């Protein structure tokens, strides 16, 4: 887990319940990724508390199935079930396909130029093996297309989805073949945006998102 930024200390009232709620938000936002270890010392410092209420909160989330207790080794974020991944991928694919369709009718030339610039930077990062930058730019491209839909309701649903799948879809490792497929599909996205081909961009976007399922299952899905 990356270094977590310092936040305001939690009040002493109902401490373990408040800590549990903070941890739920970190898991749902994707900041604490599936299968990642819970760093008790770091979280205690972040929340400005001792490790005792933190451990009580961990027990609460373990009973909810969000965390897994490891014998003599603390806890880790629970895997996403394969069924959950399958369902969420379908929802995200549908939302992004709809956004693509709307964006082709509403996007400006300036927005397309901005997305194309992000795409070129993403390709450069990929060629340099800078995966962190690649994933950041990849996410920005998808979010830019979503924003270009000019549909606040759609964006609200998209943003409100569990970050457990939204974040991991960008960070799961790929095989060389999967890397090339993803890059080629992004090349096609830019071309279809330029031609404002709503039907084919929506179809491509749906296939693009569905194509991530096996990668996410391998990295974050439940053990079989």
Residue pairs with C-beta under 8 A, 6 or more apart in sequence:
1 32
1 33
1 36
1 37
1 39
1 42
3 42
4 31
4 39
4 42
4 43
4 46
5 46
6 45
6 46
7 46
7 47
8 48
9 47
9 48
9 49
10 18
10 19
10 22
10 47
10 48
10 49
11 18
15 49
15 53
16 53
16 56
16 57
16 60
17 57
17 60
19 47
19 49
19 53
19 54
19 56
19 57
20 56
20 57
20 60
20 61
22 47
22 57
23 32
23 43
23 57
23 58
23 61
23 66
23 67
24 61
24 66
26 32
27 61
27 66
27 67
27 77
27 164
28 162
28 163
28 164
29 163
29 167
30 162
30 163
30 164
30 165
30 166
30 167
30 168
31 163
31 167
32 38
32 77
33 77
33 164
33 167
33 168
33 171
33 220
34 77
34 78
34 79
34 80
34 164
34 168
34 220
35 76
35 77
35 79
35 220
36 76
36 77
37 74
37 75
37 76
38 58
38 67
38 74
38 75
38 76
38 77
40 51
40 54
40 55
40 58
40 74
41 51
43 54
44 50
44 51
44 54
47 54
58 67
58 69
58 74
58 75
59 69
61 67
62 68
62 69
62 75
65 78
66 77
66 78
67 75
67 76
67 77
67 78
68 75
68 76
68 77
68 78
68 79
69 75
70 76
79 220
79 221
79 222
79 223
80 88
80 164
80 165
80 168
80 216
80 220
80 221
80 222
81 221
81 222
82 217
82 221
82 222
82 224
84 164
84 165
85 165
85 213
85 216
85 217
85 220
85 221
86 213
88 161
88 162
88 164
88 165
89 165
89 169
89 209
89 210
89 212
89 213
89 216
90 210
91 161
92 158
92 161
92 165
92 166
92 169
92 209
93 205
93 206
93 209
93 210
94 206
95 146
95 154
95 157
95 158
95 161
96 142
96 145
96 146
96 158
96 205
96 206
96 208
96 209
97 202
97 203
97 205
97 206
97 209
98 149
98 151
98 154
98 202
99 145
99 146
99 148
99 149
99 151
99 154
99 158
99 205
100 145
100 149
100 198
100 201
100 202
100 204
100 205
101 198
101 199
101 201
101 202
102 148
102 149
102 150
102 151
102 154
102 198
103 145
103 146
103 148
103 149
103 193
103 201
104 192
104 193
104 196
104 197
104 198
104 201
105 196
105 198
106 148
106 149
106 150
107 145
107 148
107 193
107 196
108 148
111 144
111 148
112 190
112 193
112 194
114 144
115 141
115 144
115 145
115 190
115 193
116 190
116 194
118 137
118 140
118 141
118 144
119 137
119 141
119 186
119 187
119 189
119 190
121 133
121 137
122 133
122 134
122 137
122 138
122 141
122 186
123 183
125 131
125 133
125 134
125 137
126 134
126 179
126 183
135 170
135 171
136 170
138 170
138 182
138 186
139 170
141 186
141 189
145 189
145 193
145 205
146 154
146 155
146 158
147 155
149 155
165 216
168 216
168 219
168 220
169 209
169 212
169 216
171 219
172 212
172 215
172 216
172 218
172 219
172 220
173 215
173 219
174 182
174 215
178 211
178 215
181 211
182 208
182 211
185 204
185 207
185 208
185 211
188 204
189 201
189 204
189 205
189 208
192 200
192 201
192 204
193 201
